[in-house]
């Protein structure tokens, strides 16, 4: 059992309360007594029903859909803790929304990820704990410390257990990046599971619509594992899977991503696609009545619990990886 000081408090908003409860269970702590609700006009109201004066406070809140509501809940929770004289406030954001708006892709584009970072800092957060940012450089958008956790080790363990090297020839497996932007993370994953690497080259015509152009690498007759940081509408993922089978001649296709945003037609697309299984982390909750039976969630609450214990104890979280 980890030895904690008396002054550690964990609260959560409404984005993923089950995740927060699991983190607290791993820590051996009770979830803080707080209520986050909305007035009839949609304004966020926060009530902390226990003292946080001088405490090391951790606020667990993914900024997933509805993104703006959950972001506002986080900001108001931070402000409530700051005004209640919390000793330190850590925003634990398993999934950081707006991360895809991290640069000016064309003239007059906003850099919303930087704006959100400024808002979290201005609200009074002292540090941020998150996992697999869409672009690692977003850490530099914050003027406070950011602890960036990796979902990669969880997937490595899952697939080495699913396809152990003593039973499967990993030369017949290929890790596939669904686009050029994800090559670095796919390469790191491929090295750890001792598999080859391929890339699906695509040309995006407009937001959430893409056209697959080519498969770079040998996937013929092989089992492919598509690896990315998030799945939103699943258009890119399903098009990539289709290309691997029809153009590349792949034998089977699996997919995994840290964040299952799964908006719009994602469930229907995945169900109709040649992908046999999609594995995501529980940084974003998948609905209990999920219509797609191909989706599986892995629990990363223990990783966040260990990271929180390291942050609270003032020790390095590099040991987690």
N, C-alpha and C positions, 0 to 999 in steps of 0.2 A: 504493500500500500504506500502510495506517495505521501510524504509528509508535507502538509500545506500550512502556511500561516493562517491565522484566524480570519484575516481580511481578504478573502478571495470570493468574488460573486460572479455568477454566470446568469445572464438574462437572454431572452430571445424575443424576436418579433413574430410575425405571423407567416413568414415565408416558408419555414421548414421546422416547425416545433418538434417533430419526432426526432429529427437529426440532433437538435439541441438536447433533448432528453437523453439520447444515447450517449452523447458526449459527456453529460453530467454523470451518467451511470458509470462510464469508464473512469471518470475522475473520482468517483465516490463522493460526489457532492449533490446537494439538492438544487434543482433549478430555481433561480431567484423568483420571488413573488412580485411579479409585475404584470400589468395589463396594458396591452396595446390595442386600441379600438379606434373607430371613426365616428365622428358626429354625422348627423343626417345629411349634411352637405358635403361629406367626404373628407373633412379635415381630420388629421391624425391626432389622437389624444393618448398620452402615455401617463400611467400612474405607477410609480415604484412604491410598493407597499412594505418595504423594509429599508433600513438605513444602508447607505453606501459610503458614508463619510470615511475618507481615508482608505477605502478599499481598492483592491486591484480588480477592476471590473472588466469582464469579457462579454461583449454583446454579439450574439450569434445571429446573423441575418444575411441570407443570400439575396442579392438584388435581381431575382428572377421575376417572371411575369406574375401579376402586373408590376412591371419594373418600377415605374414611378411611385406607386403606392409603397412598395417595399423599401425603395431608397429613402423616401420621406420618413417612413417609420424608423429607419436606422438613424437618420439625422436627428430626429426628435428624441430618440432614446439617448443618443450621445449628449445632446444638450441637457436633457433631464439629469443625467449622471454628473455632468460638469457643474451644473447649478446646485447639485446636492453634495458638492465637495468630494467627489470620488478622487482617490489618490492617483490612479492611472486608469485610462480607458483604452481598451483594445477592441477595435472593430474586427470581429471575426467574420469574414465575408467568403464563404466557401466558393460561391460563384459571383464574380464581379461583373455586373451588367455594364453596358456601354463600352466594353473593352474593345469592340471591333472598330469603334470610331476613335482610333489612336493616331491618325495622321490626316493631312489634307490630301485626299485622293484627286481632287480637282479644285479649281478656283472657288473661293468663298465657302468652302466646307468648314464646319466647326471641328474642333478636336475635343469631343465631348468627354472622353475618358479623362482628360486633364481637368475639365470643369468639375466632374464628379469627384476627382481626387481633391481639388481645392475645397469643395463643399464639405467633404468628410473632415478635412483638416480644420476648416473654419468652425465647424460645429463643435470641435473640442476633442477629437480623437488623438491619442498620444502615439498609437501605432496601429498597423493593419496586419492581419493574418489572413492569407488567402491561398487559393490553390490554382495552379495552371492558368495563369493569365493568358489571354489570347496572344498578347505580345509581351515578352518579358520586360521590355524597356518601360512599360507602364509603371514599374516600380519607381522609376526616376521621376514620374509625374508628382509623386508625393514628397512633401517636405518633412515627413515623419518616417520613422523606420517601417519597412515592409518585410514581413517574413513570408517568403514565397514557397509554399509546399508543392511537392510533385506527386502526381497521381500515377506516374510511370511504374514505380515498384509494385503497386497493387496489381496492375495488369500483367507485369512480368510473372508474378507468382501465379496468377490465375491461369495464364496460358501454358506455363511450364507444368502446372498440375494437370491441365486438360490434355496437353500434348507432350507428355514426358519424353525426354530424349532416349530413354532406354526402350521405348515402344514405337516411337515415330522417328523417321529420318527427317531432320530439320532442313536438309537440302531440298526437300520437296515442299517447303513452306516459304512464303514470301510476305514480308511486311510491306504494305503499300501506302504511300502518302497520297491522299485524294487530290492534292494540288501541290504546286511548287512551294507555297508558303509554309507547308507543314513538313517539309523534307527533314529539317534538323531534328524535330522531335521524333519522327518516324525512324530516322537513322539511329538515334540513341536507343530506342526501344528494340529495333532489330538486332543491335549489337548484344543486348542483354539476353535476348531469347535465342541467339545464335541462328538467325535466319537471314535470308537475302533481302534485298531492298528493290522496290520498283516505284514508279511515279506515274500517276495519271495526270496528263497535261490537259488542261481545259481552258476555254475562253469564256469568261463571264460577260454576258451581254448587258445585264442590269441586275439590280439587287435581287437576291434569292432565285435567280434564273441563270443556269449555266449550260454550256454545251461542251461535252467531252470531245476532245480532239484526237488524243493518241495515248498509247500505253508505252511507257519507257521502261524497259527491263523485261526479263524472261519470266512469264507467269504461266506458260502453256503447260497444262496438266498438273498444276500445282495448287495447293491450298493457300488462299490469300487472306491476310488479316489487314483490313483497312484501319489505319490508326490516325486519329485527329484529336483536337482539344475540345471540340464541341460539335453537337448535331443540332441544327436549328430546324429548318423545314425539311431536311434530309434530301434535298434535291441533289446537291453535290455528291453525297454519299451513294445514293441509289444510282445516279448516272455513272459514277465510277465503278460500282459493282457490275452494272450492265456492260460497261466497256471491258472490264476484266474477263467476263464470260464470253461475250460475243466477238470482241476484237482480239483479246489476249489468249482465249482458250483456257481460262482457269478452271480447275476441277471443282472448287468450292470457295465460297467467300464468307468470311466472318468480319465483324466490325466492332471497334471499341472507341470510345471517346470519354473524356473526363466529365464533361457537362452535357447532360441530355436536356437541352432547351425544348426540343420537340414541339414546335409551334405549327400552326396551320395544318397542312396536309401530311405532316411527318409520319404519323402512325399508319395512315393508308399507304403511303409510298413505301415504307419499310416492309409492310405486310405483303405488298405485291412484288417486291424486289427479289432478286436471287440471293440476297443475304440470308444466311441460315440463322444467325444470332447476332444481336447488337448488345454489347455490354457497356453500361455507363455507371458512373459513380452516383452516390445519393447526395451530391452537393445541391441538386435540384430534385424535389420530390416528383416521382412518376405517379400519376393518378392510380388509385386502388382499382378503378374500373378500366384500366388501360386496355384499349381494344386490340392492341398488337401483342401477341404472345411471344414474339421473337425477342422482346426486350428484357434484359436482366440487369439488376442493379447490384453493385458491390459497395459495401459499407466502408467509408473512409472516416467515420466518426472516431475510431481509435487513433488514427493518425493526428487528427485535430486535438484530441484529448492529450496525447503525448506532447504535441507542440505547445499547447496551453500550459502544461505542467513545466516545460522547459522555460517558456517566457516568464511565468510566475516565479520560477526559481532562479532566473537570471543565468541560465546555462544555454549553451549553443544548441540550436535545432539541427545543425548539420549532421549530428549523429543519427538522426532519423533516416538518413539516406546513404 
